[in-house]
């Protein structure tokens, strides 16, 4: 999953994008150094068997520029973010480079680290903005609504704030009178048995059918072997892939979490280095043979939506490609779309709002409800199409508490475009 070719390819995408964004933001010298780093990584990626794709770097740069913003929008935080992305590349690519290449990358990045530290010290870190909701006009589906689907992004139960906010989000979904809901992986923060027990207790608060699947945070839980799948099955008495239905609308939940330890320890972005914590499971996604065999039994059967933890390939957030579903599994997903005539795909994992398509089918990434903007999703389905709306948790005291810790940079990351938070889609043929 995270071999030399994949890591070097991902690192090249990041550096090629950084070169463009740094230069466009006014950090000319840093942009030139990032471009040299990109050339080195492009060569090594190609040697490892993965050819570069400039279109991916261009798309990644668009996302990176939107998050970093202009200096008047994010102050030194934007530059800090761009510089720490370079440190992320240094830490992960060095394993697959010889000493000379690794040293050269670090030599080129050293001036940026010093400059950013000076900017942060002299300008200070911007305080979090006041609590806000990224307002957008509510989307209304065409025709008469026949069913409503609730979407709860990554709960991360086991964290104190999540343990308080997720029940509030579930109460809101119950009040929305949805016919069915889906919780899209990372049910727990750490995959430990006590966290699964807590997740079962909290998620039992739904008053309607709910589909569940797993995320990377669920899979390891410490110890020498992955235990997340066994713990999920024992506590929930079900498999993490299933079909549920309501009012003639079908939801297919797929498990894409991999029970495999990451070759890397957790990376602390603020510090710009690996932590001393034990390795977690790999962040990327892949369908098991069992899931691949199961999806072959699914055919077209009315309005259908597919939910899974990992966004399809090529994921172009942080880190590009490595954080999403692999190519082979994405092809399985594409085949399933065609076979079932699915209307939409819903993903979690990224903690952001995003909208794009796979083979012409809308893909929506739903943010994590325990983080800004503290929201859940609702899909309204009609005979003619569907509408998606991201809605804020109504417990304003929790929203204000969480907002007080959320800086402008993360808000830009999580916000996404307006259409990712409210959109109307017509079914094919309408």
C-alpha positions as CSV (number, residue, x, y, z in Angstrom):
1,X,0.0,0.0,0.0
2,X,2.7,2.4,0.9
3,X,5.7,1.2,-1.1
4,X,8.4,3.2,-2.7
5,X,6.6,4.0,-6.0
6,X,3.4,5.2,-4.2
7,X,5.2,7.3,-1.6
8,X,7.5,8.9,-4.1
9,X,4.7,9.6,-6.5
10,X,2.6,11.2,-3.7
11,X,5.7,13.3,-2.6
12,X,6.2,14.5,-6.2
13,X,2.6,15.6,-6.4
14,X,2.9,17.6,-3.2
15,X,6.2,19.3,-4.2
16,X,5.1,20.1,-7.7
17,X,1.9,21.7,-6.2
18,X,3.9,23.5,-3.5
19,X,6.2,25.0,-6.1
20,X,3.3,26.6,-7.9
21,X,1.4,27.7,-4.8
22,X,4.5,29.2,-3.0
23,X,5.4,31.2,-6.1
24,X,1.8,32.4,-6.5
25,X,1.7,33.4,-2.9
26,X,4.8,35.6,-3.2
27,X,7.4,33.2,-1.8
28,X,9.5,33.1,-5.0
29,X,12.7,31.6,-3.6
30,X,10.8,29.0,-1.7
31,X,8.9,28.1,-4.9
32,X,12.1,27.7,-6.8
33,X,13.5,25.3,-4.2
34,X,10.3,23.3,-4.2
35,X,10.5,23.0,-8.0
36,X,14.0,21.5,-7.6
37,X,12.7,19.1,-5.0
38,X,9.8,18.2,-7.4
39,X,12.3,17.4,-10.2
40,X,14.3,15.2,-7.9
41,X,11.2,13.3,-6.8
42,X,9.8,13.0,-10.3
43,X,13.0,11.2,-11.4
44,X,12.9,8.9,-8.4
45,X,9.2,8.2,-8.8
46,X,9.7,7.3,-12.5
47,X,12.7,5.0,-11.6
48,X,10.4,3.2,-9.1
49,X,7.9,2.6,-11.8
50,X,5.4,5.3,-11.3
51,X,5.3,8.0,-14.0
52,X,4.3,11.5,-13.1
53,X,0.9,12.9,-14.1
54,X,1.0,16.8,-14.3
55,X,-2.8,17.0,-14.2
56,X,-2.8,15.6,-10.7
57,X,-0.3,18.1,-9.5
58,X,-2.4,20.9,-11.0
59,X,-5.5,19.7,-9.2
60,X,-3.6,19.3,-6.0
61,X,-2.3,22.8,-6.3
62,X,-5.8,24.2,-6.6
63,X,-6.8,22.6,-3.3
64,X,-3.5,23.6,-1.6
65,X,-3.9,27.3,-2.7
66,X,-7.5,27.4,-1.4
67,X,-6.5,26.1,2.0
68,X,-3.3,28.3,2.3
69,X,-5.1,31.4,1.1
70,X,-3.4,34.8,0.6
71,X,-1.3,36.3,3.4
72,X,-4.1,38.8,4.2
73,X,-6.5,35.9,4.7
74,X,-4.4,33.5,6.8
75,X,-1.3,35.5,7.9
76,X,1.7,33.3,8.6
77,X,-0.5,30.2,9.1
78,X,-0.8,29.8,5.3
79,X,3.0,29.8,4.8
80,X,3.4,27.5,7.9
81,X,1.0,25.0,6.3
82,X,2.8,25.0,3.0
83,X,6.2,24.6,4.8
84,X,5.0,21.7,7.0
85,X,3.7,19.9,3.8
86,X,7.4,20.0,2.7
87,X,8.5,18.5,6.0
88,X,5.8,15.8,5.6
89,X,7.4,14.9,2.3
90,X,10.9,14.8,3.8
91,X,9.9,12.5,6.6
92,X,8.0,10.0,4.4
93,X,10.2,10.0,1.3
94,X,13.6,9.7,3.0
95,X,13.0,5.9,3.6
96,X,13.0,5.4,-0.1
97,X,15.8,7.7,-1.1
98,X,19.6,7.3,-0.9
99,X,21.4,9.5,1.5
100,X,22.5,12.1,-1.0
101,X,18.9,12.6,-2.3
102,X,17.5,12.8,1.2
103,X,20.1,15.3,2.3
104,X,19.5,17.4,-0.8
105,X,15.8,17.6,0.0
106,X,16.4,18.7,3.5
107,X,19.0,21.2,2.4
108,X,16.5,22.8,0.1
109,X,13.8,22.9,2.7
110,X,15.9,24.3,5.6
111,X,15.6,28.0,4.6
112,X,11.8,27.7,4.5
113,X,11.7,26.3,8.0
114,X,13.8,29.2,9.4
115,X,11.8,31.8,7.5
116,X,8.4,30.5,8.6
117,X,9.6,30.3,12.2
118,X,10.6,33.9,12.0
119,X,7.3,34.9,10.5
120,X,5.3,33.1,13.1
121,X,7.3,34.7,15.9
122,X,7.2,38.2,14.5
123,X,3.5,38.2,13.4
124,X,2.0,35.9,15.9
125,X,-0.6,33.2,15.4
126,X,-4.1,34.5,14.4
127,X,-6.7,33.8,17.1
128,X,-9.6,31.6,16.0
129,X,-12.5,33.6,14.4
130,X,-15.8,33.8,16.2
131,X,-18.2,30.8,15.9
132,X,-19.7,30.8,12.4
133,X,-21.6,28.6,10.0
134,X,-20.5,28.7,6.3
135,X,-23.9,29.8,5.1
136,X,-25.2,28.5,1.8
137,X,-28.7,28.4,0.3
138,X,-30.5,25.1,1.1
139,X,-30.7,22.7,-1.8
140,X,-34.2,21.3,-2.7
141,X,-34.6,18.2,-4.8
142,X,-36.7,18.1,-7.9
143,X,-40.1,16.5,-7.6
144,X,-41.6,14.9,-4.5
145,X,-39.3,13.5,-1.8
146,X,-39.8,9.8,-1.3
147,X,-37.0,9.1,1.2
148,X,-34.4,10.8,3.4
149,X,-30.9,9.5,4.2
150,X,-28.9,10.8,7.2
151,X,-25.1,10.9,7.1
152,X,-22.9,10.9,10.1
153,X,-19.2,11.5,9.2
154,X,-16.3,10.0,11.2
155,X,-17.5,9.9,14.9
156,X,-14.1,9.2,16.5
157,X,-15.8,8.0,19.7
158,X,-13.3,7.8,22.6
159,X,-12.4,11.5,22.5
160,X,-14.1,13.5,25.2
161,X,-15.6,16.2,22.8
162,X,-16.7,13.5,20.3
163,X,-18.4,11.6,23.1
164,X,-20.5,14.7,23.8
165,X,-21.1,16.0,20.3
166,X,-22.0,12.7,18.5
167,X,-25.1,12.1,20.6
168,X,-26.3,15.6,19.8
169,X,-25.8,15.0,16.1
170,X,-27.7,11.7,16.4
171,X,-30.6,13.5,18.2
172,X,-30.7,16.0,15.3
173,X,-30.8,13.3,12.7
174,X,-33.7,11.6,14.6
175,X,-35.5,14.9,14.5
176,X,-34.9,15.2,10.8
177,X,-37.2,12.2,10.4
178,X,-34.8,10.4,8.0
179,X,-35.7,6.9,6.9
180,X,-32.2,5.5,7.2
181,X,-28.7,6.7,8.1
182,X,-25.1,5.7,7.5
183,X,-22.0,6.2,9.7
184,X,-18.9,6.2,7.5
185,X,-16.1,4.7,9.4
186,X,-13.7,5.8,12.1
187,X,-16.4,4.9,14.6
188,X,-13.7,5.0,17.3
189,X,-10.6,7.2,17.8
190,X,-8.3,4.3,18.6
191,X,-9.9,0.9,17.8
192,X,-9.7,-0.2,21.4
193,X,-12.3,-2.5,22.9
194,X,-13.6,0.1,25.3
195,X,-14.0,2.6,22.5
196,X,-16.1,0.1,20.5
197,X,-18.2,-0.5,23.6
198,X,-18.8,3.2,23.9
199,X,-19.5,3.5,20.2
200,X,-22.1,0.8,20.4
201,X,-23.8,2.6,23.3
202,X,-23.8,6.0,21.5
203,X,-24.8,4.7,18.0
204,X,-27.7,2.8,19.5
205,X,-29.2,6.3,19.9
206,X,-30.5,6.2,16.3
207,X,-34.2,5.6,16.2
208,X,-34.1,4.3,12.6
209,X,-32.0,1.8,10.6
210,X,-28.3,2.7,10.3
211,X,-25.6,1.2,8.2
212,X,-22.1,1.1,9.7
213,X,-18.6,0.6,8.2
214,X,-15.1,0.9,9.4
215,X,-12.2,3.4,9.0
216,X,-8.5,3.3,9.5
217,X,-8.8,4.5,13.1
218,X,-10.8,1.5,14.0
219,X,-8.5,-1.2,12.7
220,X,-5.5,-1.5,15.0
221,X,-6.2,-0.6,18.6
222,X,-2.7,-1.3,19.9
223,X,-1.1,-4.8,20.3
224,X,0.7,-6.9,17.9
225,X,-2.2,-7.8,15.6
226,X,-5.1,-5.8,14.1
227,X,-8.2,-6.4,16.2
228,X,-10.7,-3.8,14.9
229,X,-12.7,-6.1,12.7
230,X,-13.2,-8.7,15.4
231,X,-14.1,-6.0,18.0
232,X,-16.6,-4.4,15.6
233,X,-18.3,-7.8,14.8
234,X,-18.5,-8.7,18.5
235,X,-20.0,-5.4,19.7
236,X,-22.3,-4.8,16.8
237,X,-23.1,-8.4,15.7
238,X,-22.9,-7.5,12.0
239,X,-20.4,-7.1,9.2
240,X,-19.0,-3.7,8.3
241,X,-20.5,-4.0,4.8
242,X,-24.3,-4.3,4.2
243,X,-27.4,-3.1,2.4
244,X,-30.2,-1.2,4.1
245,X,-33.4,0.2,2.5
246,X,-36.1,2.7,3.3
247,X,-39.1,3.7,1.2
248,X,-37.7,2.1,-1.9
249,X,-34.3,3.7,-1.6
250,X,-31.2,1.5,-1.1
251,X,-27.9,2.3,0.6
252,X,-24.8,0.1,0.1
253,X,-22.2,0.4,2.8
254,X,-18.7,-0.9,1.8
255,X,-15.7,-1.6,4.1
256,X,-12.5,-0.2,2.8
257,X,-10.4,-0.2,6.0
258,X,-7.1,-2.2,5.9
259,X,-6.1,-4.3,8.9
260,X,-2.4,-3.6,8.4
261,X,0.0,-1.5,10.3
262,X,1.5,1.6,8.7
263,X,5.2,1.5,8.0
264,X,5.3,5.0,9.5
265,X,4.6,6.3,13.0
266,X,2.0,9.1,13.3
267,X,3.2,12.4,11.8
268,X,2.6,15.5,13.9
269,X,1.9,18.3,11.4
270,X,2.4,21.2,13.9
271,X,5.8,19.9,15.0
272,X,6.7,18.7,11.5
273,X,8.0,15.3,12.6
274,X,7.0,11.8,13.5
275,X,5.8,11.2,17.0
276,X,7.0,8.5,19.4
277,X,3.6,6.9,19.4
278,X,3.2,3.3,18.0
279,X,2.4,2.9,14.4
280,X,-1.3,3.0,13.5
281,X,-3.0,1.2,10.6
282,X,-2.4,2.4,7.1
283,X,-4.5,5.5,6.3
284,X,-5.3,4.4,2.7
285,X,-8.1,2.1,1.7
286,X,-8.6,-1.2,-0.1
287,X,-11.4,-3.7,-0.5
288,X,-10.9,-7.2,0.9
289,X,-11.5,-10.3,-1.2
290,X,-14.7,-10.8,0.8
291,X,-16.0,-7.4,0.0
292,X,-15.1,-7.8,-3.7
293,X,-16.9,-11.1,-3.9
294,X,-20.0,-9.7,-2.0
295,X,-20.4,-6.7,-4.3
296,X,-20.6,-9.0,-7.3
297,X,-24.0,-10.2,-6.0
298,X,-25.4,-6.6,-6.2
299,X,-27.4,-5.5,-9.2
300,X,-29.7,-2.6,-10.1
301,X,-32.6,-2.2,-7.8
302,X,-34.1,1.3,-7.6
303,X,-32.5,4.5,-6.3
304,X,-29.1,3.5,-4.9
305,X,-26.4,5.3,-2.9
306,X,-23.0,3.9,-2.0
307,X,-21.1,4.9,1.2
308,X,-17.5,4.0,2.2
309,X,-14.8,5.5,4.4
310,X,-12.1,6.3,1.7
311,X,-12.6,8.6,-1.3
312,X,-11.9,7.0,-4.7
313,X,-8.6,7.2,-6.5
314,X,-6.9,9.7,-7.2
315,X,-7.5,11.4,-3.9
316,X,-5.8,14.8,-4.1
317,X,-6.0,16.2,-0.5
318,X,-3.4,15.5,2.2
319,X,-1.4,13.3,1.5
320,X,-2.4,12.9,-2.2
321,X,-3.2,9.4,-3.5
322,X,-1.9,7.6,-0.4
323,X,-4.9,8.7,1.8
324,X,-7.6,7.4,-0.5
325,X,-8.9,4.2,-2.0
326,X,-6.3,2.4,-4.2
327,X,-6.7,2.1,-8.0
328,X,-7.8,-1.5,-8.0
329,X,-10.5,-1.0,-5.5
330,X,-11.6,2.1,-7.2
331,X,-12.1,0.1,-10.4
332,X,-14.3,-2.4,-8.3
333,X,-16.3,0.7,-7.1
334,X,-16.6,2.0,-10.7
335,X,-17.9,-1.4,-11.9
336,X,-20.4,-1.5,-9.0
337,X,-21.7,2.0,-9.9
338,X,-22.4,0.8,-13.5
339,X,-24.0,-2.5,-12.4
340,X,-26.3,-0.9,-9.8
341,X,-27.0,2.4,-11.5
342,X,-26.0,4.2,-8.3
343,X,-27.0,7.9,-8.0
344,X,-24.2,9.0,-5.6
345,X,-21.2,8.1,-3.5
346,X,-20.7,9.4,0.1
347,X,-17.2,9.3,1.8
348,X,-15.7,10.3,5.1
349,X,-12.1,10.0,6.2
350,X,-10.9,13.5,5.0
351,X,-12.7,15.7,7.6
352,X,-13.6,18.2,4.8
353,X,-16.4,19.1,2.4
354,X,-15.6,18.2,-1.2
355,X,-17.5,17.4,-4.4
356,X,-16.4,15.8,-7.6
357,X,-17.4,12.7,-9.6
358,X,-16.4,9.1,-10.5
359,X,-17.5,8.1,-13.9
360,X,-20.1,10.9,-13.9
361,X,-21.5,9.9,-10.5
362,X,-21.3,12.6,-7.8
363,X,-18.9,11.9,-5.0
364,X,-19.4,13.9,-1.7
365,X,-16.9,14.0,1.1
366,X,-18.6,14.7,4.4
367,X,-16.7,16.4,7.2
368,X,-16.1,14.9,10.7
369,X,-18.9,16.1,13.0
370,X,-16.6,16.5,16.0
371,X,-14.7,19.2,14.1
372,X,-15.7,22.5,12.5
373,X,-18.2,23.1,11.1
374,X,-19.8,20.5,13.5
375,X,-22.3,19.1,11.0
376,X,-24.1,16.1,9.6
377,X,-25.5,15.5,6.2
378,X,-29.0,14.8,4.8
379,X,-29.9,13.5,1.4
380,X,-33.5,14.0,0.1
381,X,-34.4,11.6,-2.7
382,X,-37.1,12.1,-5.2
383,X,-38.1,10.2,-8.4
384,X,-36.3,12.8,-10.4
385,X,-33.1,13.3,-8.4
386,X,-31.7,14.2,-5.0
387,X,-30.4,17.0,-2.9
388,X,-27.6,17.0,-0.4
389,X,-27.4,19.5,2.5
390,X,-24.8,19.7,5.3
391,X,-26.5,20.9,8.5
392,X,-25.0,22.3,11.7
393,X,-25.5,20.5,15.0
394,X,-28.2,22.5,16.8
395,X,-26.5,22.4,20.2
396,X,-24.9,25.8,19.9
397,X,-22.9,25.6,23.2
398,X,-21.0,22.6,21.7
399,X,-20.4,24.4,18.4
400,X,-19.1,27.5,20.3
401,X,-16.8,25.3,22.4
402,X,-15.3,23.6,19.4
403,X,-15.1,26.7,17.4
404,X,-13.0,28.4,20.0
405,X,-10.2,25.9,19.2
406,X,-10.5,26.1,15.4
407,X,-8.2,28.4,13.5
408,X,-8.8,30.0,10.2
409,X,-6.6,27.5,8.3
410,X,-8.5,24.5,9.4
411,X,-11.8,26.3,8.6
412,X,-10.6,26.9,5.1
413,X,-9.7,23.2,4.8
414,X,-13.0,21.9,6.1
415,X,-15.3,24.4,4.4
416,X,-14.8,23.3,0.8
417,X,-16.8,24.9,-2.0
418,X,-20.5,25.9,-1.4
419,X,-21.7,23.2,-3.8
420,X,-20.1,20.5,-1.6
421,X,-22.4,21.6,1.3
422,X,-25.6,22.1,-0.7
423,X,-26.3,20.7,-4.1
424,X,-29.1,19.3,-6.3
425,X,-28.5,16.4,-8.7
426,X,-30.7,15.0,-11.3
427,X,-30.8,11.2,-11.9
428,X,-29.6,10.1,-15.3
429,X,-32.3,10.3,-17.9
430,X,-34.3,12.9,-16.1
